[in-house]
Amino acid sequence: MSSVLSLDQFDFKSKKRKSRGIHRVKMLWLMRFSGFFSAAMIMIILSPSLQSFSPAEAIRSSHLDRLPVTAVSDHYSFRKAPIFHNADECAFSDRWITGVCDPSLVHVAITLDYEYLRGSIAAVHSILRHSKCPESIFFHFLVSETNMESLVRATFPQLKFKVYYFDPEIVRNLISTSIRQALEQPLNYARNYLADLLEPCVGRVIYLDSDLVVVDDITQLWYTDLNSRTIGAPEYCHANFTKYFTPRFWSDRRFSSIFDGRRPCYFNTGVMVIDLVRWRRAGYTKRIERWMEVQKSNRIYELGSLPPFLLVFAGHVAPIEHRWNQHGLGGDNVNGSCRDLHSGPASLLHWSGSGKPWLRLDSKRPCPLDAIWAPYDLVGHSQ
């Protein structure tokens, strides 16, 4: 049940509509000038038809009563998602093993915060829509605000999920200034603590950013062979790796020698498959924190939460096909821009960078590829 997206094939499901894909992309830029709402109606008609697959009963999340209430509903009202069911060939779940420890589950971790909430909800919707076994997916939501659990349950009534509170104070004194303020938010660093936050019975997790949509069966990503590595991610060895660190880093052997004997390549931390058993055993959270402490006094990089991951893992990453992170669709980190897909197929589209599709769509100035994100959007602004 693959729905891999390529440059010349934007229709993920119906073969009889494949030939319309290229024409639709060419017309998108024209449609932005003839009225966004007309363009949106066309995209809805051409978008993938909803499957009738659906996840099962929600699992109660952690108590967050001690936190101040954030009135998310004052800003967003999300439509209820369609119901999604497992296909007949999905693995049978042992009825005697319930909850998060069921070994038949696929585990996905995503952050939820007010600024990116709309993107997170769209990401979950896209995963369910394209999954052959959506009832077998368990979502782990990382939050630093309250009121998220009720919102998720109202939007996805039968979703299997749990909410975990990540205390911003854990990393507040470790965070350095970045080239973009959004990269300094404490919740960006919650991925460093997944091994501590998630139950010990969870041995593997897919971590996903909030500014992406999955257009293929995520189970294919779940079963990635990590080959004794702790993390797997699409690598980009043609990228200029040196630019992710300051000249001071490269001139000081105390720091740059970390890469001796390694062939480090850039990878985007917004899509990772993580072996939590190996992570816990090796104590990688502490290793990342130590590099963040070095940064506070030596300024060895400029970009948020990415460089510590590169310092610890680059050169020791299990490579994953590039189709699982067609990143950079949000443009550059300063101004944002419209970008095309990279060559080859795409199973996951990622709007990393400063331009987010929901903001550009709302402003009536979308980029062509933002129309692919739009069908997964479940937001309706409250009056």
Disulfide bonds with the S-S distance in Angstrom:
Cys90-Cys133 2.02
Cys101-Cys201 2.12
Cys237-Cys265 1.93
Cys338-Cys367 1.90
